[in-house]
Amino acid sequence: METLSRMDRLDRLEHWLKSDDSLILRDAADELGVSLRTITRDIELLRNRGVPIETERGRGGGVRLERNWGVGRLNLNYAEAVDLLISIAVAEQMGSPLFLANLASTRRQLIASFSADKRERVEGLKSRILIGSTASTMVQGSLDTANHRVIQKLHQSFLDLRTITITYQGGTGEITKREIEAHYILLNYPVWYVLALDHLRNDLRTFRCDRIQGIETSETRFRLLPKERFDPLIEGNVALK
């Protein structure tokens, strides 16, 4: 049998423990080709590194992870955490009583994990997510499945305040290319809209996210316009098509 380095053994043992199977020290020693004493030391080293290992009674000195291992150990990168915070903000603004019980606590814990500058960015992003009325039956009936890759690009350009060129299919089926700045997004459940400055029209416009067929992202950044500039677009927003 090939002799594993200590690092490889520790990785193998940790993966074994995370599989939710009990780990019998004698069996582990035989499988890894080392002595029982060596495995015992390896387990102790994992404990010292913070892996919560508990001893089980029974044959051969079994060990396993503590039963509550994993609770509260969700590791998110910044973009994922922002997505989750925006989702929480949407749920709170929609006021659904079934899902509000622990949202405030979850939000506080997520925000607390950010540095001060990132907290400010997150709060700024939340103010750019607007919740309107539920879309009419007619509008919901025309809703298409959004292209996942397109939405990812839209999401990133929205976060970065970057100008984008979109291929857009209007309500009549006409397809045009528009260079826009995505300043705010509006949810008329379940339909999302981009509130944007349209360079082609040199005016403020709304674009349905599910009708965006393609996106090209530029390196040009734009300065966020005050939300009040877009009020005429969203007054009586149930009429949005």
C-alpha positions in Angstrom: 0.0 0.0 0.0 1.2 3.5 -0.8 2.2 5.4 2.3 0.1 8.6 2.7 1.6 11.8 4.1 0.1 13.1 7.3 -1.6 15.9 5.4 -3.3 13.4 3.1 -4.3 11.2 6.0 -5.9 14.2 7.8 -7.8 15.1 4.6 -9.0 11.5 4.2 -10.1 11.3 7.9 -11.9 14.6 7.7 -13.8 13.5 4.6 -14.6 10.2 6.2 -16.0 12.0 9.3 -18.1 14.4 7.1 -19.7 11.4 5.4 -21.8 10.9 8.6 -20.4 7.4 9.0 -18.9 6.3 12.3 -15.1 6.0 12.0 -13.6 3.0 13.8 -10.1 3.9 14.6 -8.8 0.3 14.1 -10.4 0.1 10.7 -9.0 3.5 9.7 -5.6 2.5 10.8 -5.7 -0.7 8.7 -7.1 1.2 5.6 -4.5 3.9 5.8 -1.6 1.6 6.6 -0.6 3.1 9.9 -0.7 2.2 13.6 -3.7 2.8 15.9 -1.5 5.1 17.9 -0.9 7.2 14.7 -4.6 7.4 13.9 -5.3 8.5 17.5 -2.8 11.3 17.2 -4.3 12.4 13.8 -7.8 12.5 15.4 -6.4 14.6 18.2 -4.8 17.0 15.8 -8.1 17.4 13.9 -9.7 18.3 17.3 -7.0 20.9 17.9 -7.8 22.4 14.5 -11.4 22.9 15.6 -13.1 19.9 14.0 -15.7 18.9 16.7 -15.1 15.1 17.0 -17.0 13.1 19.7 -16.1 9.6 20.9 -18.7 6.9 20.5 -19.1 4.0 22.8 -18.7 0.5 21.3 -16.4 -1.6 19.2 -12.9 -0.5 18.5 -13.0 3.1 19.6 -15.4 4.8 17.2 -15.5 8.6 16.6 -17.8 10.8 14.7 -18.6 14.5 14.2 -20.8 16.2 16.8 -24.5 15.9 15.8 -24.9 19.6 15.3 -21.8 20.0 13.1 -22.6 22.1 10.1 -25.3 24.3 11.7 -24.4 27.9 11.1 -21.3 27.0 9.0 -22.6 28.4 5.7 -19.6 29.9 3.8 -20.6 32.5 1.2 -18.5 34.8 -1.0 -19.4 38.5 -1.2 -21.6 38.2 -4.3 -23.5 35.2 -2.8 -24.1 37.0 0.4 -25.3 40.1 -1.4 -27.8 37.9 -3.4 -29.1 36.5 -0.1 -29.4 39.9 1.5 -31.3 41.2 -1.5 -33.6 38.2 -1.4 -34.2 38.9 2.3 -35.0 42.5 1.5 -37.5 41.5 -1.1 -39.2 39.0 1.2 -39.4 41.7 3.9 -40.8 44.3 1.6 -43.4 41.8 0.3 -44.5 41.3 3.9 -45.1 37.6 3.7 -45.8 36.5 7.3 -44.8 32.9 6.7 -41.2 33.8 6.0 -40.5 36.8 8.2 -39.9 35.0 11.6 -36.1 34.8 11.4 -35.2 37.1 8.5 -34.2 40.0 10.6 -31.8 37.9 12.6 -30.4 36.3 9.5 -29.9 39.7 7.9 -28.0 41.0 11.0 -25.7 38.1 11.0 -24.9 38.4 7.4 -24.3 42.1 7.5 -22.1 41.7 10.6 -19.8 39.4 8.6 -19.0 42.2 6.2 -16.4 44.9 6.6 -17.7 48.4 7.2 -17.3 49.5 3.5 -19.1 46.4 2.2 -21.9 47.0 4.7 -22.4 50.4 3.2 -22.4 48.9 -0.3 -25.0 46.4 0.7 -27.3 49.0 2.2 -26.9 51.0 -1.0 -27.9 48.0 -3.1 -31.0 47.3 -1.0 -32.2 50.8 -1.8 -32.0 50.0 -5.5 -34.4 47.1 -5.2 -38.0 48.3 -5.6 -41.2 46.3 -4.9 -44.3 47.2 -6.7 -47.7 45.6 -7.2 -48.4 42.0 -8.3 -48.3 41.8 -12.1 -51.7 41.5 -13.9 -52.9 38.2 -15.2 -52.2 39.3 -18.7 -48.6 40.3 -18.0 -48.0 37.1 -16.0 -49.4 35.1 -19.0 -46.7 36.6 -21.3 -43.8 35.9 -18.9 -41.0 33.9 -20.5 -38.2 32.0 -18.9 -35.2 34.3 -18.5 -31.9 33.2 -19.9 -29.7 32.3 -16.9 -26.4 33.6 -18.3 -28.0 36.8 -19.4 -29.4 37.4 -15.9 -26.0 36.7 -14.4 -24.4 39.4 -16.6 -27.2 41.8 -15.8 -26.8 41.1 -12.1 -23.0 41.8 -12.2 -23.4 45.0 -14.3 -26.1 46.1 -11.9 -23.8 45.6 -8.9 -20.8 47.2 -10.6 -22.7 50.2 -12.1 -21.5 49.3 -15.6 -23.1 50.3 -18.9 -24.4 47.4 -21.0 -25.6 46.8 -24.5 -28.7 44.6 -24.5 -30.5 42.7 -27.3 -34.1 43.3 -26.4 -37.4 41.9 -27.7 -40.2 44.3 -27.2 -43.9 43.4 -26.6 -44.6 43.4 -30.3 -41.7 41.0 -31.0 -39.4 43.6 -32.5 -35.8 43.1 -31.5 -33.5 46.1 -31.0 -30.1 46.8 -29.5 -30.0 49.3 -26.7 -27.1 50.7 -24.6 -28.4 51.2 -21.1 -27.5 52.0 -17.5 -29.3 49.7 -15.1 -30.0 52.0 -12.1 -32.8 50.2 -10.3 -34.7 47.0 -10.6 -38.4 46.7 -9.9 -40.4 43.5 -8.9 -44.0 43.4 -9.9 -44.3 39.8 -8.8 -43.3 37.6 -10.5 -42.0 39.9 -13.3 -38.7 41.8 -12.9 -38.0 45.1 -14.7 -34.8 47.1 -15.1 -35.3 50.9 -14.6 -32.6 52.3 -16.9 -31.2 55.3 -18.8 -31.5 54.3 -22.4 -28.7 56.0 -24.4 -30.5 55.3 -27.7 -33.6 57.2 -26.7 -31.6 59.5 -24.4 -34.4 59.0 -21.8 -35.4 56.8 -18.9 -37.0 53.5 -19.8 -38.2 50.2 -18.3 -37.1 46.8 -19.7 -38.5 43.5 -18.7 -35.7 41.1 -17.6 -37.2 38.1 -19.3 -37.2 39.9 -22.7 -33.5 40.6 -22.6 -32.0 38.2 -25.1 -28.3 39.0 -24.8 -25.9 41.4 -23.0 -22.5 42.9 -23.8 -20.8 44.4 -20.8 -18.6 47.5 -21.2 -15.9 48.9 -18.9 -17.8 52.2 -18.7 -19.2 53.0 -15.2 -22.1 55.3 -14.6 -23.1 57.5 -11.6 -26.4 56.4 -9.9 -29.3 58.7 -10.6 -31.7 59.5 -7.7 -34.7 57.2 -7.5 -37.0 60.2 -7.7 -36.0 60.6 -11.4 -37.7 57.2 -12.1 -40.9 57.9 -10.2 -42.9 58.8 -13.4 -42.0 55.3 -14.7 -43.3 53.4 -11.7 -46.4 55.5 -10.7 -49.3 53.2 -11.3 -46.8 50.5 -12.1 -49.5 47.9 -12.5 -49.7 49.2 -16.0 -46.2 48.1 -16.8 -46.1 45.6 -19.7 
